Amino acid sequence: MSDAIAPAKAPPATLAAPKPAAGQGMRALVADGASSQPKLPMLAGVVDRLAASVAISFRTISRGAADARTDEPRPIRLAEFTETIPPTALIAVLRIGAWNGPCLAVIDRDLANTAAGLMLGARAAPVPGPDGGTASGTGPASSGPSSGPASGPRDYTAIERTVLERLARDLIAGNLARSFAEIVELDVSLDRMAGDAADTAIAKPRAPCLTWRIAVTMDEREGAITFLLPYASVEPIRALLSRNPSGAVPGRDPAWHTHLGAELPHAGMKVRAVIERRRVAATEILRWRIGSTIVLNHRQDEPVEVFCDDLLVLRARMAEQDGRVALHVDERRLAEDWPAQT
């Protein structure tokens, strides 16, 4: 692994939008379009699990609230992707599987500064970043990256490089491997860190790839990790990723079934007790006033039905306990083992 992260180059003052060449749209449909690449429906589940794992990891780092949101993987060419990499971003070059398939994880400036500050012990004070900007923390400012020249970006210190490499290795590469685990066991390792898109040529410029972005929010701090995965990097497991998610495990998804079974007992539910149902004329309802007495046909010893939405869950008799209205359950309408294991 390289011991240095190349300092990012300052962006030019203005960038002119490139003029589209004639016939570009037709070439995109006929020759350059990524629609000819194989569909990988199982990869969407991998990305969702990765976002959830990243959120948990950042909650551990920040010792507070953290959330991660992701979008669907979309096709892109390597050259097109590298043009979108901000000059101050950090780029982790990952290797997937025994075949060492390359993958990029681009950590934007804000997330890198925030993560470095938190991992170095900062809590609330602004943490100066290598570009002279700040990221919020909650401790002494000296705990985070030291401030650089206000005129432009600076290189990361050796300590900052160490913690950011650990972030890329343990949080990003580790969580990516765990996200693939439900489909296939494979290793994901950190190859190197880079600060310049020119140092991350992992495939030919026109190589078809997939990209997705995970936006991370910690309290009022925000950042993102953007991934680039060449199709060639997952070619050895393409057949597994091409399966239909609904048919991957006949009958059910074991991971989802386990998660649902663990969360259902803690879910809140609203129930209502129905004493009587009857139709009442509108003229009678209009005569009701404060102090009016409404006589019900229901006798006190008759059962009251208790519903959860439209599901009848039990029948009970009205009673009194400690001066409060209570229900004495006479009949349970749900099976004793509900919800049954299926």
N, C-alpha and C positions, 0 to 999 in steps of 0.2 A: 504494500500500500504506500502510496506516495506520502511523504512527510510534509508536503506543503500544498496549500491551495492557492492557485494562481490568483493574483488580484484581479478583480473584475474591471473591465474596461469601461470608461465613462461613455454614456450614449452620446451620439451626435446631437447637435442643437436641433436639427429638424430632420425628419424622415419623410421623403416623398413616397406616396403610394405608387407601387409599380403599375404600369399600364398593362392591361390584359392583352396578350397577343391574339391575333386573328385565329379563329378556330379553336381557341383554348377550351371553350365549353364542350365542343364535339370531342376533343381528345380526352377530356375528363370522363366522358361517357363511354367512349370506345376503347381507349388504350390505357388511360391513367386512372380510371375509376377504381375505387377500392371495393365496389360492389361485386367484382369478380372473385374477391377473396372469400374463403370459407367462413360461414357463420359459426360463431362460438357462443352459443346461448348459455353454457355453464359458466362462462367467464363473468357474467353479470352477478352471479351469486358470490363468486370469489371477491369481486370488487365491493359488494355490500358487506361481506364479512370483514374485509380489510378496513373499511371505514369504521365499523363498529369497534374493531380492535384498536385502531388508532385513537379513537375517542377515549377508550378505557386507559390506554397508555398515557395520554396527556392528562387525564384526571389524576393519575398516580404522580406524574411529574409536578403538576401544579398544586396538588393537594386541594383541589377545588372543583368547580363545575367545568366541564369541557364537553364540546359537541363536535361531531364531524359529519359532514354531508358530502355526498358524492353524486356525480352524474353518470350516465351510461357510457360505456366505452364506445368510442367512435373512430372510424378509420382516418388515417392521416399518413402523409409521406414524411420520411425522416427529415428531409431538407425543409419542408414546411414547418415542422415542429421546432427545429432548432432556431428558426427565425423568430419564434415567439418567446424564446427564453430571455428573461430580463437579464441585463448585464451584471446585476448585483446578486443574482440567485446563486445558490450552491447546488451542485449536481452530484448525486450519488450514482455511480455506475455499479449495478448489481449483476450477479451471475446466477442463473437459474438452472437447477438440475445438474446431473453428472455431465451433461453435454455443454455446460457453461454458456447457456443462452443469455445474451446481454439484455439488460433492462435499465431504463433511466428513471430516477426519482428526483425531480427538481424541487428543491425546498426554497420557497421564496424568502426574500430578505426579512420580512416581518416575522415569519415563523422561526427562521434561524436565530434571529436576535432574541426573541422571546424564549425559545427553548434553551439557548445557551445561558441566558440569565437565570432561568429557573433551575437548570441543572447545576449552576454554580452557586445557588443559594439565594438568589434575589427573590423578593416578594412583592413590593409595591412601588418602589421608586422606579423612575424610568431607567431602562438599561440602554446605554448608547450602543449603537450597532456599528459595524465596520464602515458603513457609508456616512457616518455622522448622524444618522437618525436615531430614534429611540424606540424601545419596546417596553411596555409596562411590566413592572415586577412588584414585589412588596417587601423589599429589604434594602439594605444599603446599595447605593449605585455602584460602589466599588466591587460588589459581588459579581456583577455582570461584565460583559465585554467593556474594555476601556474605551474612552472616547477617542475618535480619530480627528483628523483635520476637517474643519468645516467645509473646506473647498472641494472635497471629493472623497471617494471611497478609500479604504485602507485594507490591508491584508488582515486576516484573523491571526490572533496570537497562537502560540503553540498550545496553550491550555484550551482556548476556544476550539481549535481544530480537533483536539482530543475528544471533547465532549460532543461535538457535532458528528464526528465519525462514530462515536458510540451511539448517538441518536440514530444515525443511518443504519448501523449494523444491527442493533438490538430492537429498535422500535420499528423501523421501516422494513428491513430485510426479514427480521424475525416474524413480524406480523404477516408479511406476504406469504412466507412459508406455511404458517398456521392456517391462512385463509385457503390455501390449496389443499390442505390435509384431508378435507372431506371428499376430494376427488382423487388425489394421488399424493403420496408422500414424496417430497422432494426437498432438496436443500436450496436455500437462497442465501448468498453470501455477498458481502461488500467487497468489490474489487478495488475501487479507489474513489476519492473525492476530487472534484474539479470545480473551478470557478469560471471557466470559459467554455462556451458551447463548442468552440473549435477543437477542444480536447476530448470530446465525447462522440467521436465518429464511430459508432458501434455497428454501422451497416452502410450500405451504399446510399447516397442521397435520395434516390427514388424508391428505396425499399419500403414496401407497405407495412404499416404499423397500426397499432391501436393506442389511443390515449384516453385518459380519464383524469379528473381533478378531484381531490379531496380537500374541501374547505374546513378548516379547524377554527373553532371559536372557544376561547378561554376567558370567561368574564367579559371584559371589554376588548380583549386582544384577539386579533384575527390573523390568519395566515393560511397558506395552502401548500399542498404537495401535489405536483402534477407528474403523472407516470407516462412513460412511453414504452410500449412493449412490441417489438417487431414480431410479425407473424412467424418468422423463421425461428424465434426463440422458443415457441411452444409447439413447433411442428412435431416433436416426438410424442406429445400428449394431445395432439389435435383431435384424435378420435374421441377421447374422453371429454374434451371441452365442447365437442359438437353434439353431444347427446341432448335430448330434450329434458330440461330440469324436472318436468312433471313425471317423467318415466325413468328417472335415474335410479330410484329405489322403488320397486313395485309396492303399491299400497300406501306408502307414506315416506316422508323425509324424516329419518330418525332424529336428526339434530333439532329440527323444528318441533317434532313431537315431544322431545325431552324438554325443550325450552317452554313450550306451551303448558306441559304438565306441571312445571315448576312455578310458572307465573299465575296460572288460573286460581289456585287457592288464595292468592293475595289480591285478586281483583275485587273492586268494590261493586256491589249490586244493589239496585233499588227494588224494594218490594212494596206492594200495596195490599191492604186488607179490605175486602169488599163485603160490607154488611148486607147490602140488599141492592138489587137492580130492579128498577121499574120505570115506566114511562109516566111523566107528570105533565099535565096540560100547562101551556105557556101562561094562561091566565092565572093559574094557581101560583106559579113561580113569581109572577109580578106582584102578587099579594103578600109575599114574604117580606117581613120587616124585622128590624132588630127587636128581639124579644119574642118572635113568633115561635110556636112549638110545632115541630114536624113529627107526626106520628108515623113510625115505620111498622110494616107488617112482620118484621123479624122479631122473634121471641128471643129472650136472653139465653135460653138453653139450646138454641139452634146454632149450627156451625157457621163460622165465618171463613170465607175462602181467601187464601193469600196467594197472590200472583207475583211472578217476576216477569215483567213485560206481559206477554199473553200466556205464559206457561204457569199452570196451576201447580204449586209446590207443596201446599199442605192445607188441611182444614183444621180449624181450632174453635174452641168456645171462649166467649168473652169472660174474663175473670178480673179480679182485683188483687194487686200486690203492693203493699206499702203506700196505699192511697192513690195508686196509678192504675190506669186501665191496662190489663194484660191479656194475653191469649194463651190458653191451655191447649197444646197440640193434641188432637185426637187421631189424625190420619196424615201420614207422610205419603205424598203422591210420587216422589222420586224413588227409584230403586236404591237399596242400601249401598250398593257398590257404584252408584253413579258419580262421576262419569266413569264408565267401565273402560278397562284397558282393551283397545282394539288394535 
